[in-house]
Amino acid sequence: MSPACKNVVVLTGAGMSCGAGIPDFRSPGGMYATLRPELLTATPKQRSLMAADPTYVVEKSMFMANPLPYHEVRRPFIIGTYEQKWKATIGHRFIELLHKAGKLRRLFTQNIDGLDFQCDTIPRDLICPVHGSIGRAACENCGTEMLMDDYVPKVKECIKDIYGIDPTAPAESTPIPCPHCSKTAVKPATVLFGGSMPKDFFQYKQADLPYADLVLVAGTSL
């Protein structure tokens, strides 16, 4: 790479993680294509809304009214990410090489899978998860974080397995209360439809883009 290119900003999307075995939400085999509202713990009206528009399962007003469908759909992803079922790809490692070369100014990622954080040599403050990360948990009501070591066992204990892959899962789902405010609004720290993007995104965008010599876009058409 040219020595004149000193500040590289990278924007990544779902295509970066497909090689790791994580389908993007909209493709065949992804969450939206495989959603079966009739299996979810929801009212008839909520099931009807999800059948008409699968994105409703990750919509903020839906989650605040009933957090169970979100957790039931996300259960394998929450547990699999925590157990590092999926590994960073060569694409993720390329960005790590940019950092080692002293050229990475910031990585903005639309992905919530946290695979970028497996690249240990990239400082965390150089990675901006635009849509949050499933590797952290927090209460959507009060904002208090919950340790993943506490949250994931609760997911295993309280949330049924609609995919039929975990024989130890409960037969019925029960909500997971926040230890701080007691509301049943604890979830991975990802951005729901209708929610706000992280403040860091707006701050880093203003601080980084004016100084970028090169912007690389990978795995996304947005």
C-alpha positions in Angstrom: 0.0 0.0 0.0 1.2 3.5 -0.9 3.1 5.3 2.0 0.9 8.3 1.1 -2.1 6.3 2.5 -1.7 6.8 6.2 -5.3 6.9 7.5 -7.6 4.0 6.4 -11.2 3.9 7.5 -13.0 0.6 7.0 -16.8 -0.1 6.9 -17.9 -3.7 7.0 -21.2 -5.5 6.8 -22.7 -9.0 6.9 -20.7 -10.3 3.9 -17.6 -10.2 6.1 -19.0 -12.8 8.4 -20.7 -15.1 5.9 -17.4 -16.9 5.5 -17.5 -17.8 9.2 -20.8 -19.5 8.7 -23.1 -16.7 9.8 -25.8 -16.0 7.2 -26.9 -12.5 6.8 -30.4 -11.7 8.0 -32.0 -11.3 4.6 -30.5 -14.2 2.6 -32.0 -17.7 2.4 -31.2 -19.4 5.7 -31.0 -16.1 7.5 -33.2 -15.0 10.4 -35.9 -13.3 8.4 -36.3 -16.1 5.9 -36.5 -18.8 8.6 -38.7 -16.9 11.0 -41.7 -19.0 12.2 -44.0 -16.7 14.3 -46.3 -19.6 15.2 -43.4 -21.1 17.4 -42.8 -17.9 19.3 -44.2 -16.9 22.7 -46.4 -14.0 21.5 -50.0 -12.9 21.2 -52.0 -13.6 17.9 -51.6 -9.9 17.0 -47.8 -10.0 17.5 -47.5 -13.2 15.5 -49.5 -11.6 12.7 -47.3 -8.5 12.6 -44.1 -10.7 12.5 -45.6 -12.8 9.7 -46.3 -9.7 7.7 -42.9 -8.2 8.4 -40.2 -10.4 10.0 -38.2 -7.3 11.1 -40.9 -6.8 13.7 -39.2 -9.4 15.9 -36.3 -7.0 16.4 -38.3 -3.8 16.7 -38.0 -1.8 19.9 -41.7 -1.4 20.7 -42.3 -5.1 20.2 -39.3 -6.0 22.5 -40.5 -3.6 25.3 -44.0 -5.1 25.1 -42.8 -8.7 24.9 -39.1 -9.6 25.0 -39.6 -13.3 24.5 -39.8 -13.6 20.7 -36.5 -11.7 20.4 -34.8 -14.0 22.8 -36.2 -17.1 21.3 -35.1 -16.2 17.8 -31.7 -15.0 19.0 -31.0 -17.8 21.5 -28.5 -19.9 19.4 -26.7 -16.8 18.2 -26.4 -15.4 21.8 -25.0 -18.7 23.1 -22.9 -19.5 20.0 -21.3 -16.1 20.1 -20.5 -16.4 23.8 -18.9 -19.8 23.2 -17.0 -18.5 20.1 -18.7 -21.0 17.8 -17.8 -18.7 14.9 -14.2 -17.5 14.2 -12.8 -14.4 12.6 -12.3 -14.8 8.9 -9.4 -13.8 6.6 -11.3 -10.5 6.0 -11.2 -9.7 9.7 -7.5 -10.6 9.8 -6.8 -8.2 6.8 -8.1 -5.3 8.9 -5.8 -6.5 11.7 -2.9 -6.3 9.3 -3.9 -2.7 8.5 -3.6 -1.9 12.2 -0.2 -3.6 12.5 1.0 -1.5 9.6 -0.1 1.6 11.5 -2.7 2.6 8.9 -6.1 1.7 10.5 -7.8 4.9 11.8 -11.1 3.2 12.6 -13.2 0.2 11.8 -17.0 0.9 11.6 -18.8 -2.4 11.5 -22.5 -3.0 10.9 -22.1 -6.6 12.3 -23.3 -7.5 15.7 -21.4 -10.8 15.9 -18.3 -9.5 17.6 -15.9 -11.4 15.4 -13.8 -8.2 15.0 -13.0 -8.3 18.7 -11.3 -11.7 18.2 -8.6 -9.8 16.4 -6.8 -9.1 19.7 -4.2 -6.7 18.4 -6.8 -4.1 17.3 -7.5 -1.8 20.2 -11.1 -1.8 21.2 -11.4 1.9 20.8 -10.6 1.5 17.1 -13.6 -0.7 16.5 -17.0 1.0 16.3 -20.0 -1.5 16.2 -22.5 0.7 14.5 -25.4 -1.5 15.5 -24.0 -2.6 18.8 -22.6 -6.0 19.8 -24.2 -9.3 20.8 -21.1 -9.8 23.0 -22.4 -7.4 25.6 -25.7 -7.4 27.5 -27.6 -4.4 28.9 -31.1 -3.4 30.0 -33.0 -1.6 27.3 -34.9 0.2 30.0 -32.3 1.6 32.4 -29.1 0.9 30.5 -27.4 -1.1 33.2 -25.0 -3.7 31.8 -25.2 -7.3 32.8 -22.1 -9.5 32.7 -22.3 -12.1 29.8 -21.2 -14.7 32.4 -24.5 -14.0 34.2 -26.7 -13.3 31.2 -25.9 -16.3 29.0 -26.8 -18.9 31.7 -30.1 -17.0 32.2 -30.8 -17.3 28.4 -30.1 -21.1 28.6 -32.3 -21.4 31.7 -35.2 -19.2 30.8 -35.6 -19.2 27.0 -37.0 -22.2 25.0 -35.3 -23.5 22.0 -37.6 -23.1 18.9 -35.0 -24.7 16.7 -34.9 -28.1 18.5 -31.1 -28.2 18.9 -30.8 -28.0 22.7 -32.4 -30.8 24.7 -31.6 -29.0 27.9 -33.7 -25.9 27.1 -36.9 -25.3 29.0 -40.3 -26.2 27.4 -41.6 -22.6 27.9 -39.9 -19.2 28.0 -39.9 -16.9 31.0 -38.6 -13.3 31.0 -35.2 -12.3 32.2 -35.4 -9.4 34.7 -32.8 -6.7 35.0 -31.0 -7.0 38.4 -31.0 -3.2 38.7 -34.5 -2.0 37.7 -36.3 -5.4 37.6 -37.8 -4.7 34.2 -37.7 -7.6 31.8 -35.7 -5.7 29.3 -32.2 -7.2 29.4 -30.9 -8.2 26.0 -27.7 -8.1 24.0 -26.5 -4.5 23.5 -27.6 -4.3 19.9 -29.6 -1.6 18.2 -33.3 -2.5 17.7 -35.4 -1.0 14.9 -36.7 2.2 16.3 -33.7 2.6 18.6 -30.8 5.0 18.6 -27.4 4.3 17.2 -24.5 4.5 19.6 -23.2 8.0 20.3 -19.6 6.8 19.5 -20.7 6.3 15.9 -21.5 10.0 15.4 -18.4 11.2 17.3 -16.0 8.9 15.4 -17.6 9.7 12.1 -16.9 13.4 12.6 -13.4 12.8 14.0 -12.3 10.2 11.4 -13.8 10.7 7.9 -12.3 14.2 7.2 -8.8 12.8 7.7 -9.3 9.5 5.8 -6.9 8.9 2.9 -8.8 5.8 1.9 -12.3 4.3 2.9 -12.7 0.6 2.3 -16.2 -0.8 2.2 -16.5 -4.6 2.5 -19.4 -7.0 2.8 -22.1 -4.4 2.5 -24.0 -2.4 -0.2 -25.4 0.2 2.2 
